[in-house]
Amino acid sequence: MSNIAGSKGERVLLTGDEAIARGILESGIKFITGYPGTPASEIVDELASIARQYGLYVEWSVNEKVGFEVAYASSLAGVGSAFVCKHLGLNWIMDPWIVASETGVNAPLLIVTGDDVHPYASQNAQDTRFLARVAKSPMVEPSTIQEAKDIVKLAADVSRRLELPVVVRATLRICHSRGVVELGDVPGGTFKGFFKPDKERYVMIASKVRRRLPLLNRKFYYDAVKIAEEFPLNKVIYSDNAELGVIAVGLSFAYAWEAVEMLGLRDKVSFLKLAWHLPPPRELISKFLSDHSRVLVLEEVDPFLENEVKSIAYDVGARVRIFGKYSGHIPFEGELNTGIVARAIARITGCYREVEMFALSNGGAPVNNLSDLVIRRIPYLCPGCPHRASYYSIKQAVKSLGLKAIVTGDRGCYNQGVHPPLEAIDTCICMGASIAMAHGFSKSRVDDVVIAVIGDSTFFHAGLPALVNAVYNGSKILVAVFDNRWTAMTGLQPNPSTGVNAMREPARRFYPEELAKAIGVDYVRTVDPYDVKASVDEVVKAIEYIRSEGKPAVLVFRRPCIIQEAREWRRKGVKPTPYIVNWDRCTGCRYCIVSLGCPALEFNEERRKVSINEDKCVGCGVCAQVCPADAIAPKRGE
C-alpha cells in the first residue's frame, strides 16, 4: 500500500514528493501526466501505483511537451489535470504553455516542477520562476513537507478561479526530505470529459491572440495579485524589537527560522514567509518593507524575488536597505543551508556567534557545508551494467580500425561513462542532442568517426526527430542506442521500450531498430553487449558501412538494466553465479580494472593480483572476456 493512500486525519511520514502526490489526490485532480526526472519522478510513481484505487488516469509521456499537451487538453475538457517534470522539462513545454495561458483552462491545470537547484543530477540549475513569468502563470512554493501537500490543493483552487495554469515549484530538499503530514479528505467519483468548441478561444492564430491578451494580462497582473495578498500560506511574523526583516520563499524560510533561533535573535528579527511570490503580493511586501529599515531576501538560484522587492520598494518610496545576492550576503549558486543564512544574518546584525556555531572544522579550516566533510565519491555505472560493455566494445572497435572517434553522449545513466577509466563520451548537453550534434560534427567534415550514444527512453523522448534529420540530410554517423528497457537513471520508470505503462498495464512495446528502419536507416543491427566479441565486430561493420556508403547506421545494444534484472532474480529466488579470479593465472596487469572500471573488480595490494567482490558481482562475465591472461571464470558450486 502506498504511503499516500491513508484516510483523513491520519498523520503519516511522507517525502515531499509523496506529499505533493497526496495533495494532487486531495485536490480532486484525476488526470496526471509527466516525464521522469530527479527530483520529481516519485510524484507520478506514487500516483500510478494507486491509480485504479482512486479512479485516476496516470501516464508517463514520451517527453515533457507531449505530456503537457495531453494534460492541457484534459483540462480543456473539464477534467482537473496535473503535469509533472523536473525543471529542465519546463524548457520543452514553453511553446504550448504560453498559449495555454492565453486560451485559459476549463478545469484546474497544475504544472508541478521539481527544481534541482544545486544541481545534483542536471546539466543546469536554471531558475524556473522566470519561465513562469514569461508564461504569466502564478507560481507557489512550499516551505515544509506539510505545505507541499496543502499548497497543491490551494493551487488547484487558484487555477479553477483564474482559469489559468498554476505552477507548483518544489526544490530538491523539499522533494526528498521527510516530514509528518496530516492527511485531508480525498474527493471520490470518476471523471468524464466534455469539450465545447470555441474557435475564438482555442484556435490561436495571431488575430485571436491579440483579442485574448488583454484578458490574460488582467488575470495575471490584477486578479492574481488580489489572490496573492490573501493567500493563506503567506505568513507575517513580527517581532516588537525587530532590527531586521527577512523575506523568504520556500525552504529558505526554514533555514532562516532555525538560524535566528540558534543565533539567539528571535526577538530581533521579523519574517515574511512567501508561499506565493509570482505575481508578488505587492501590498503585503510594501507594508513589510515600510516597517523595517533593513531587509534580507532569501531565495535559491537567481535574485528573482530580490528584484521584485527592490522594484516594490522603489515604487512605494520605502526607506529600506535590502540585502541579498547583490549585496554579497547570499550566494548566487547552489543550495542554501542554515549556516549560510546564519552568517548572512550575523553580518547584517553584528552578531558573530555563528563562527563557533556553524563553522564546522575540517582540520582547523572552516567549511561552508556538511558535504565538504564527506569523502567525494565519483558516480559510476553499476556492477554488470550493460552500458559499460557497450562503451568498451565501441572503444575497442574504433581502436582496431586505427581510427579516432568523436562520441556524443546524451542524458541518462550512461553519461556516467564519462568518468575514468572509461572516459567514453566527449559531449553531453541535453535530451536528444547526441544525434543532432553527431550530425553537426559529421557535416563539419571532421576526419574522426562520429558516434552518437543515446538511451532507449531518450531515443523516444527526443532522438527520433534528430535521426530523421540525419537520414534526410545524409549524415555519416553511427547511432548507438543503449536499450536497457527502462528509464533507469530516474528510478526505473517504464517507457515505450518496456512493454508496460505507468500503471503497469500491458502496453505496446516499441523497438528502436524498427523505428530506425521506418525512418529510412538502411543499416540497422542489434547486439547483446554482454557478448563482447560480437559487439566489437558489429561496431566495426557499422563503421565500415558508414565510411563506404556515406549513410547513417544504427546499432542497438540491448540488455535489461541490471538493477531491474536483479529484482526479478530476487523475486524468483535466483542467485547469480559470481566470477572469481584464478590467482595462478592472473599476472596483475589490471587490464580488466583499467579498461572496464567495474566496482566489483578490486586489486589486492599484498598479492599484487586482481580479485572480485562476490557481493557486488552479478555474473555478467564481461571481465572474463577481456582478461588477456584468461584468469577469470564463473565460481564453481561449493
MARNU-291885 format. One record per residue (C-alpha): residue in three letters; residue number from 1; x, y, z. Coordinates in steps of 0.1 Angstrom, whole numbers. Layout:
REM residues N
 code pos    c1    c2    c3
  Ala NUM     X     Y     Z
...
This chain:
REM residues 638
 code pos    c1    c2    c3
  Met   1     0     0     0
  Ser   2    13    34    -9
  Asn   3    22    58    19
  Ile   4    -2    84     4
  Ala   5   -33    62     4
  Gly   6   -44    70    40
  Ser   7   -76    83    55
  Lys   8   -85   118    66
  Gly   9   -69   128    99
  Glu  10   -41   103    97
  Arg  11    -6   116   104
  Val  12    19    99    81
  Leu  13    56   103    75
  Leu  14    60   114    38
  Thr  15    86   127    15
  Gly  16    79   160    -2
  Asp  17    72   141   -35
  Glu  18    47   119   -17
  Ala  19    31   149     0
  Ile  20    27   166   -34
  Ala  21    11   134   -48
  Arg  22   -13   133   -18
  Gly  23   -21   170   -25
  Ile  24   -30   161   -60
  Leu  25   -53   134   -47
  Glu  26   -70   158   -22
  Ser  27   -74   185   -49
  Gly  28   -97   163   -69
  Ile  29   -74   161   -99
  Lys  30   -79   129  -118
  Phe  31   -56   132  -148
  Ile  32   -18   131  -144
  Thr  33    10   131  -170
  Gly  34    47   136  -167
  Tyr  35    82   126  -178
  Pro  36   107   111  -153
  Gly  37   133   135  -138
  Thr  38   150   138  -105
  Pro  39   138   152   -81
  Ala  40   102   149   -92
  Ser  41    99   113  -105
  Glu  42    83    98   -74
  Ile  43    52   121   -76
  Val  44    39   102  -107
  Asp  45    53    69   -95
  Glu  46    32    72   -63
  Leu  47     0    82   -82
  Ala  48     4    55  -108
  Ser  49     7    29   -80
  Ile  50   -28    38   -67
  Ala  51   -44    49  -100
  Arg  52   -71    22  -101
  Gln  53   -79    26   -64
  Tyr  54   -88    63   -68
  Gly  55  -100    63  -104
  Leu  56   -71    82  -118
  Tyr  57   -55    83  -153
  Val  58   -17    84  -150
  Glu  59     7    84  -178
  Trp  60    45    86  -184
  Ser  61    45   105  -217
  Val  62    73   102  -242
  Asn  63    85   137  -235
  Glu  64    75   167  -215
  Lys  65    60   187  -244
  Val  66    37   158  -252
  Gly  67    29   152  -215
  Phe  68    19   189  -210
  Glu  69    -2   190  -242
  Val  70   -21   158  -231
  Ala  71   -28   173  -196
  Tyr  72   -38   207  -212
  Ala  73   -63   190  -234
  Ser  74   -78   172  -205
  Ser  75   -82   204  -186
  Leu  76  -100   220  -216
  Ala  77  -123   190  -215
  Gly  78  -132   199  -179
  Val  79  -111   173  -161
  Gly  80   -87   185  -134
  Ser  81   -52   178  -146
  Ala  82   -15   179  -134
  Phe  83    16   177  -154
  Val  84    49   168  -136
  Cys  85    85   172  -146
  Lys  86   119   184  -133
  His  87   130   220  -140
  Leu  88   146   210  -173
  Gly  89   113   198  -187
  Leu  90    98   232  -185
  Asn  91   121   242  -214
  Trp  92   103   217  -235
  Ile  93    68   229  -228
  Met  94    72   267  -232
  Asp  95    55   268  -266
  Pro  96    22   252  -256
  Trp  97    24   266  -221
  Ile  98    23   302  -231
  Val  99    -6   295  -254
  Ala 100   -24   276  -226
  Ser 101   -23   308  -205
  Glu 102   -38   327  -234
  Thr 103   -66   303  -240
  Gly 104   -71   296  -203
  Val 105   -84   263  -190
  Asn 106  -118   249  -180
  Ala 107  -106   228  -150
  Pro 108   -75   231  -128
  Leu 109   -42   226  -146
  Leu 110   -12   223  -124
  Ile 111    24   224  -136
  Val 112    44   206  -109
  Thr 113    82   210  -111
  Gly 114   110   196   -90
  Asp 115   139   220   -93
  Asp 116   174   206   -89
  Val 117   190   239   -78
  His 118   224   226   -67
  Pro 119   224   208   -92
  Tyr 120   230   172   -83
  Ala 121   216   154  -114
  Ser 122   211   180  -141
  Gln 123   230   199  -168
  Asn 124   219   233  -155
  Ala 125   204   250  -124
  Gln 126   181   274  -142
  Asp 127   156   293  -122
  Thr 128   121   282  -134
  Arg 129   104   312  -119
  Phe 130   115   333  -149
  Leu 131    97   308  -172
  Ala 132    65   311  -152
  Arg 133    67   349  -155
  Val 134    71   346  -193
  Ala 135    41   323  -195
  Lys 136    22   346  -170
  Ser 137    13   316  -148
  Pro 138    10   321  -110
  Met 139    36   302   -90
  Val 140    35   288   -55
  Glu 141    63   271   -35
  Pro 142    61   252    -2
  Ser 143    85   256    28
  Thr 144    76   224    46
  Ile 145    65   189    38
  Gln 146    30   196    52
  Glu 147    28   227    29
  Ala 148    39   205     0
  Lys 149     6   187     3
  Asp 150   -16   217    13
  Ile 151    -3   241   -13
  Val 152   -13   217   -42
  Lys 153   -50   219   -32
  Leu 154   -48   257   -29
  Ala 155   -31   260   -62
  Ala 156   -58   239   -79
  Asp 157   -84   262   -64
  Val 158   -65   292   -78
  Ser 159   -63   276  -112
  Arg 160  -100   270  -111
  Arg 161  -108   306  -101
  Leu 162   -84   323  -126
  Glu 163   -88   297  -154
  Leu 164   -50   297  -157
  Pro 165   -23   271  -154
  Val 166    -6   274  -120
  Val 167    29   262  -112
  Val 168    38   244   -80
  Arg 169    76   246   -76
  Ala 170    94   224   -51
  Thr 171   132   222   -48
  Leu 172   152   190   -42
  Arg 173   154   195    -4
  Ile 174   116   196    -2
  Cys 175   111   167   -27
  His 176   134   143   -10
  Ser 177   131   153    27
  Arg 178   106   136    50
  Gly 179    81   151    74
  Val 180    49   142    93
  Val 181    19   152    72
  Glu 182   -17   153    84
  Leu 183   -39   139    56
  Gly 184   -71   156    44
  Asp 185  -101   143    26
  Val 186   -99   128    -9
  Pro 187  -129   135   -32
  Gly 188  -145   104   -47
  Gly 189  -160    99   -81
  Thr 190  -148    93  -116
  Phe 191  -142   117  -145
  Lys 192  -158   122  -178
  Gly 193  -146   150  -201
  Phe 194  -166   172  -224
  Phe 195  -152   198  -248
  Lys 196  -172   226  -262
  Pro 197  -155   241  -294
  Asp 198  -148   278  -294
  Lys 199  -128   289  -323
  Glu 200  -123   324  -310
  Arg 201  -106   310  -279
  Tyr 202   -89   278  -289
  Val 203   -77   285  -324
  Met 204   -47   307  -316
  Ile 205   -40   325  -348
  Ala 206   -25   359  -345
  Ser 207   -57   379  -347
  Lys 208   -73   359  -320
  Val 209   -43   361  -298
  Arg 210   -45   399  -298
  Arg 211   -80   397  -285
  Arg 212   -71   373  -257
  Leu 213   -40   391  -244
  Pro 214   -59   418  -225
  Leu 215   -79   392  -207
  Leu 216   -47   373  -197
  Asn 217   -30   404  -186
  Arg 218   -59   414  -164
  Lys 219   -59   379  -148
  Phe 220   -22   379  -141
  Tyr 221   -15   415  -131
  Tyr 222   -47   422  -113
  Asp 223   -68   392  -104
  Ala 224   -39   370   -94
  Val 225   -23   398   -73
  Lys 226   -55   402   -53
  Ile 227   -55   364   -46
  Ala 228   -18   366   -37
  Glu 229   -25   392   -10
  Glu 230   -48   368     8
  Phe 231   -30   335     1
  Pro 232   -33   316    34
  Leu 233     3   301    33
  Asn 234    19   336    31
  Lys 235    27   345    67
  Val 236    40   376    85
  Ile 237    57   370   119
  Tyr 238    65   403   136
  Ser 239    89   410   164
  Asp 240    84   441   186
  Asn 241   122   447   187
  Ala 242   130   438   151
  Glu 243   164   450   139
  Leu 244   160   431   106
  Gly 245   132   418    84
  Val 246   136   386    65
  Ile 247   116   379    33
  Ala 248   120   342    25
  Val 249   105   319    -1
  Gly 250   102   282     1
  Leu 251   126   262    22
  Ser 252   147   294    27
  Phe 253   122   303    55
  Ala 254   130   271    74
  Tyr 255   167   279    72
  Ala 256   162   314    84
  Trp 257   139   304   113
  Glu 258   165   279   125
  Ala 259   194   303   121
  Val 260   176   330   141
  Glu 261   168   306   169
  Met 262   204   293   170
  Leu 263   218   329   170
  Gly 264   196   339   198
  Leu 265   180   367   177
  Arg 266   144   356   179
  Asp 267   132   389   194
  Lys 268   151   410   169
  Val 269   141   395   135
  Ser 270   107   396   117
  Phe 271    97   373    89
  Leu 272    76   375    58
  Lys 273    72   339    45
  Leu 274    60   338     9
  Ala 275    45   306    -4
  Trp 276    30   327   -33
  His 277    55   350   -49
  Leu 278    46   352   -86
  Pro 279    30   376   -92
  Pro 280    41   391   -59
  Pro 281    17   403   -32
  Arg 282    27   439   -36
  Glu 283     7   454    -6
  Leu 284    19   427    17
  Ile 285    55   432     7
  Ser 286    53   470     7
  Lys 287    39   471    43
  Phe 288    66   448    55
  Leu 289    93   470    39
  Ser 290    78   501    54
  Asp 291    81   485    89
  His 292   118   478    86
  Ser 293   150   497    79
  Arg 294   169   466    68
  Val 295   155   436    49
  Leu 296   172   404    39
  Val 297   157   385     9
  Leu 298   163   347     9
  Glu 299   159   325   -21
  Glu 300   178   299   -41
  Val 301   193   303   -75
  Asp 302   187   338   -91
  Pro 303   177   371   -74
  Phe 304   142   368   -87
  Leu 305   123   379   -56
  Glu 306   150   403   -47
  Asn 307   144   422   -79
  Glu 308   107   423   -73
  Val 309   112   435   -37
  Lys 310   135   463   -49
  Ser 311   110   473   -75
  Ile 312    82   475   -50
  Ala 313   104   494   -25
  Tyr 314   112   520   -52
  Asp 315    75   523   -62
  Val 316    63   530   -27
  Gly 317    93   551   -17
  Ala 318   103   528    12
  Arg 319   134   539    30
  Val 320   149   505    35
  Arg 321   182   488    28
  Ile 322   178   455    10
  Phe 323   203   427    14
  Gly 324   206   395    -6
  Lys 325   226   382   -35
  Tyr 326   236   416   -50
  Ser 327   250   427   -16
  Gly 328   271   395   -14
  His 329   254   382    17
  Ile 330   237   353    -2
  Pro 331   254   332   -29
  Phe 332   241   331   -64
  Glu 333   249   294   -69
  Gly 334   239   262   -51
  Glu 335   215   254   -23
  Leu 336   212   275     8
  Asn 337   215   260    43
  Thr 338   212   272    79
  Gly 339   249   280    81
  Ile 340   249   303    50
  Val 341   218   321    62
  Ala 342   231   324    98
  Arg 343   263   340    85
  Ala 344   244   365    64
  Ile 345   221   375    93
  Ala 346   251   377   116
  Arg 347   270   400    92
  Ile 348   240   423    90
  Thr 349   231   424   127
  Gly 350   267   423   141
  Cys 351   261   390   159
  Tyr 352   290   368   152
  Arg 353   281   337   173
  Glu 354   278   318   140
  Val 355   316   315   139
  Glu 356   315   289   167
  Met 357   281   275   159
  Phe 358   283   270   121
  Ala 359   319   269   111
  Leu 360   324   232   114
  Ser 361   361   223   115
  Asn 362   379   202    89
  Gly 363   415   200   102
  Gly 364   411   235   116
  Ala 365   397   250    84
  Pro 366   361   263    84
  Val 367   338   247    59
  Asn 368   306   260    45
  Asn 369   287   228    40
  Leu 370   285   194    57
  Ser 371   292   178    23
  Asp 372   327   193    25
  Leu 373   334   168    54
  Val 374   324   137    33
  Ile 375   348   119    10
  Arg 376   338   126   -26
  Arg 377   326    96   -45
  Ile 378   327    96   -83
  Pro 379   294    83   -98
  Tyr 380   298    51  -117
  Leu 381   279    25  -137
  Cys 382   266    -3  -116
  Pro 383   283   -37  -115
  Gly 384   272   -56  -145
  Cys 385   257   -25  -162
  Pro 386   254   -34  -199
  His 387   264     2  -208
  Arg 388   299    -5  -196
  Ala 389   303   -34  -220
  Ser 390   288   -13  -248
  Tyr 391   313    15  -243
  Tyr 392   342   -10  -241
  Ser 393   331   -25  -274
  Ile 394   328     8  -291
  Lys 395   363    19  -280
  Gln 396   378   -15  -290
  Ala 397   363   -14  -324
  Val 398   375    22  -331
  Lys 399   409    12  -319
  Ser 400   411   -19  -340
  Leu 401   404     1  -371
  Gly 402   432    25  -363
  Leu 403   408    54  -361
  Lys 404   398    82  -337
  Ala 405   362    89  -327
  Ile 406   341   117  -315
  Val 407   314   102  -292
  Thr 408   285   125  -285
  Gly 409   267   114  -253
  Asp 410   232   121  -241
  Arg 411   211   124  -209
  Gly 412   208    92  -189
  Cys 413   227    69  -165
  Tyr 414   251    61  -194
  Asn 415   265    96  -192
  Gln 416   284    82  -162
  Gly 417   307    67  -188
  Val 418   325   100  -189
  His 419   343    91  -157
  Pro 420   376    72  -155
  Pro 421   386    47  -166
  Leu 422   360    45  -194
  Glu 423   361    82  -204
  Ala 424   339    72  -232
  Ile 425   319   103  -243
  Asp 426   330   137  -255
  Thr 427   298   157  -251
  Cys 428   266   156  -230
  Ile 429   243   185  -235
  Cys 430   206   178  -233
  Met 431   179   153  -242
  Gly 432   184   141  -277
  Ala 433   214   163  -285
  Ser 434   237   134  -292
  Ile 435   223   126  -326
  Ala 436   219   162  -337
  Met 437   254   171  -326
  Ala 438   269   140  -342
  His 439   252   151  -374
  Gly 440   267   186  -369
  Phe 441   302   172  -365
  Ser 442   298   149  -395
  Lys 443   287   178  -417
  Ser 444   316   199  -404
  Arg 445   338   173  -423
  Val 446   358   162  -393
  Asp 447   382   133  -400
  Asp 448   371   113  -370
  Val 449   344    87  -369
  Val 450   313   103  -353
  Ile 451   293    81  -329
  Ala 452   261    92  -311
  Val 453   252    73  -279
  Ile 454   216    75  -267
  Gly 455   194    55  -243
  Asp 456   161    40  -253
  Ser 457   140    64  -233
  Thr 458   159    94  -246
  Phe 459   156    80  -281
  Phe 460   118    81  -279
  His 461   119   114  -260
  Ala 462   140   135  -284
  Gly 463   161   112  -306
  Leu 464   136   104  -333
  Pro 465   134   139  -349
  Ala 466   172   142  -348
  Leu 467   175   108  -365
  Val 468   150   118  -392
  Asn 469   172   149  -398
  Ala 470   203   128  -400
  Val 471   188   105  -426
  Tyr 472   172   133  -446
  Asn 473   204   152  -448
  Gly 474   227   122  -455
  Ser 475   247   120  -423
  Lys 476   278    98  -419
  Ile 477   272    88  -383
  Leu 478   268    57  -361
  Val 479   239    60  -337
  Ala 480   244    36  -308
  Val 481   211    30  -289
  Phe 482   217    17  -254
  Asp 483   184    -1  -248
  Asn 484   180   -14  -213
  Arg 485   142   -13  -215
  Trp 486   137    12  -186
  Thr 487   142    48  -177
  Ala 488   168    37  -153
  Met 489   185    69  -141
  Thr 490   154    84  -126
  Gly 491   141    53  -108
  Leu 492   133    26  -134
  Gln 493   101    41  -148
  Pro 494    87    23  -179
  Asn 495    89    38  -213
  Pro 496    78    27  -248
  Ser 497   106     1  -248
  Thr 498    94   -16  -216
  Gly 499    61   -32  -226
  Val 500    41   -18  -197
  Asn 501    27    17  -190
  Ala 502    29    39  -159
  Met 503     1    20  -142
  Arg 504    18   -13  -150
  Glu 505    -8   -23  -176
  Pro 506     4   -43  -206
  Ala 507    13   -18  -234
  Arg 508    27   -20  -270
  Arg 509    64   -24  -269
  Phe 510    84    -3  -294
  Tyr 511   118   -14  -307
  Pro 512   143    13  -316
  Glu 513   155    -7  -346
  Glu 514   121   -10  -361
  Leu 515   116    28  -359
  Ala 516   150    34  -373
  Lys 517   142    12  -403
  Ala 518   108    30  -407
  Ile 519   126    64  -407
  Gly 520   148    52  -435
  Val 521   180    39  -420
  Asp 522   193    11  -442
  Tyr 523   219    -4  -419
  Val 524   203   -14  -386
  Arg 525   216   -42  -363
  Thr 526   211   -54  -327
  Val 527   236   -70  -304
  Asp 528   239   -82  -267
  Pro 529   266   -61  -251
  Tyr 530   275   -90  -228
  Asp 531   288  -107  -259
  Val 532   319   -86  -262
  Lys 533   334  -101  -294
  Ala 534   301  -100  -313
  Ser 535   296   -64  -301
  Val 536   330   -53  -313
  Asp 537   325   -70  -346
  Glu 538   292   -53  -352
  Val 539   306   -18  -344
  Val 540   334   -25  -368
  Lys 541   310   -35  -396
  Ala 542   288    -5  -389
  Ile 543   317    19  -391
  Glu 544   330     3  -423
  Tyr 545   295     7  -438
  Ile 546   293    44  -429
  Arg 547   327    50  -444
  Ser 548   320    31  -476
  Glu 549   283    41  -482
  Gly 550   283    76  -467
  Lys 551   250    69  -448
  Pro 552   240    67  -412
  Ala 553   239    34  -393
  Val 554   220    24  -361
  Leu 555   233    -3  -337
  Val 556   211   -12  -308
  Phe 557   229   -26  -277
  Arg 558   201   -45  -259
  Arg 559   203   -59  -224
  Pro 560   179   -51  -195
  Cys 561   190   -28  -167
  Ile 562   209   -50  -142
  Ile 563   191   -34  -113
  Gln 564   157   -44  -127
  Glu 565   171   -78  -137
  Ala 566   184   -84  -101
  Arg 567   150   -75   -87
  Glu 568   135  -103  -109
  Trp 569   161  -127   -97
  Arg 570   153  -120   -61
  Arg 571   116  -123   -68
  Lys 572   122  -158   -83
  Gly 573   147  -168   -57
  Val 574   176  -169   -83
  Lys 575   211  -162   -72
  Pro 576   236  -151   -99
  Thr 577   268  -170  -102
  Pro 578   297  -147   -94
  Tyr 579   330  -148  -112
  Ile 580   363  -154   -95
  Val 581   400  -147  -103
  Asn 582   424  -176  -106
  Trp 583   455  -161   -90
  Asp 584   478  -187  -105
  Arg 585   469  -173  -139
  Cys 586   465  -136  -130
  Thr 587   495  -115  -140
  Gly 588   484   -84  -120
  Cys 589   483   -64  -152
  Arg 590   450   -47  -141
  Tyr 591   437   -46  -176
  Cys 592   402   -56  -165
  Ile 593   401   -28  -140
  Val 594   416     0  -161
  Ser 595   395    -9  -192
  Leu 596   361   -16  -175
  Gly 597   362     1  -141
  Cys 598   336   -24  -127
  Pro 599   331   -17   -90
  Ala 600   332   -55   -83
  Leu 601   368   -56   -95
  Glu 602   394   -49   -68
  Phe 603   432   -51   -66
  Asn 604   449   -70   -38
  Glu 605   479   -49   -30
  Glu 606   495   -76    -9
  Arg 607   493  -103   -35
  Arg 608   495   -78   -64
  Lys 609   466   -96   -80
  Val 610   430   -87   -91
  Ser 611   401  -101   -70
  Ile 612   364   -99   -74
  Asn 613   340   -88   -47
  Glu 614   314  -116   -48
  Asp 615   288   -95   -30
  Lys 616   289   -70   -59
  Cys 617   294   -93   -88
  Val 618   263  -101  -108
  Gly 619   279  -127  -131
  Cys 620   278  -107  -164
  Gly 621   311  -123  -174
  Val 622   324   -93  -193
  Cys 623   356   -91  -173
  Ala 624   363  -128  -182
  Gln 625   360  -119  -219
  Val 626   385   -91  -218
  Cys 627   411  -107  -194
  Pro 628   443  -112  -215
  Ala 629   455  -140  -192
  Asp 630   422  -159  -192
  Ala 631   423  -158  -154
  Ile 632   386  -151  -147
  Ala 633   359  -177  -147
  Pro 634   325  -184  -131
  Lys 635   327  -197   -95
  Arg 636   320  -234   -93
  Gly 637   294  -248   -69
  Glu 638   306  -254   -33
